Amino acid sequence: MKSNAKTVLVATCKTWSSTAALPRLYSEAGLRVVAMSPGPLALCSHVEAHRPISRDPISAARDLEAVLAQRSFDWVVVADEVLLGALLERSGPEGDAPWAPFDLSDPAVGRFLLSKHAFVETAGRFGIPIPPSRLVTSVDHALAFAAELEYPVLVRGDRGFAGMEVTLAKDPADLRRSTAASIERYGRAVVQRFIRGSSISASVVYASGIPQAIKAYHTDCGFPTPTSASTRHSHFDHPAIEPIVRSIGTHTGFDGLAGIDFMHDPETNELFAIEVNPRPTLGFAGAHVNRSFFAPAIRRFISGAAEPLVTYDGREPVQTYFPGYLFFALTHSRESDARAVNAALAEFRPSDWRTALWEIARFFRDQLASGAKKFGPAEDCHQFEMSARTRHAADRLPDSIELTPAQR
């Protein structure tokens, strides 16, 4: 790596396997990688320097702000919504915020990107198709709207990721429980038509709201549950993807890597947007084909070069992710197409053995020990309040913070 290469700082208060795979992508894009995380990014051989930070989002936000006050980076990537939300809670509409992938002067943009309820409220004004939905403030309103839609229906909380705070209500009793929980926490809930179809995602590189690269894919295997992250996926194309991607970019001015989730109705061929993830998602890293597609786009993005939109053409049909697909292949080998399994295992290349061992251990902890929940069920996705203990720890934060070389 050349000493004059630009530097990206990856910051997260979560321990997600998808984030652990990002440094390799950035390195292949020609960037020097510095990381702040609760630990796993220190294991990655593509990280040049690492500083441990708290899992508590407010404490992590203070730590990141302190580092950014001392040192500048060519690019700052906040890799989870929880830390991004904590930073947003602490910031004002003015001032330097190198961590922000959107303009902070308009609070509505942050709400649209981070609030599932605000997304439902606003999407229609932007011409973004979503399933028939209604924001309700009482259980009675939810029951009345569900009767119009017919069961089952989805109930969505305001926050969450990886399927958290999304409940399938099969009858009025289910609806009462899930709606009451969201209303108690947020004062309202979203009741939405359940689309019987396929989960679709698009990974997008935005440059000041203009999409530079899009890769859309169909979830072939969510493992261990259908709502889990994709461990195997295949190329997906639909004429509505690009207009939706462009509309989100136009109205948010997003700058960086983002993911957009959809549902596809195979009977009508309609595509509905479900939510925006204002961070790098699973589709950017993992398989070699993802890195080979996105690394050039990231090089163009970091250099400020304006290029025509590049859309992934599906030249390699099966994409896989470590370690989930390894377990899927082992447990479903008799049910799977042998050629697909062999092709997927041939792509089985974790970043390095230390990260690989950590990912396997984490997979067992999160997927097998927690049942239907996934990706850190003990990590509260909506805890932005600073506790007295956190305030005390934050007050002891040292005035000078040094990023030390990662352990090799």
PyMOL commands that set and color helices and strands:
alter all, ss='L'
color gray80, all
select helices_A, chain A and resi 17-20+22-28+40-43+57-70+81-90+107-114+116-126+139-149+172-186+241-252+282-284+288-303+324-331+338-346+353-368+388-395
alter helices_A, ss='H'
color red, helices_A
select strands_A, chain A and resi 7-11+32-37+49-52+75-78+133-136+153-156+166-169+189-193+198-207+210-222+230-235+256-265+270-277+310-311+318-320+404-405
alter strands_A, ss='S'
color yellow, strands_A
deselect
rebuild
show_as cartoon
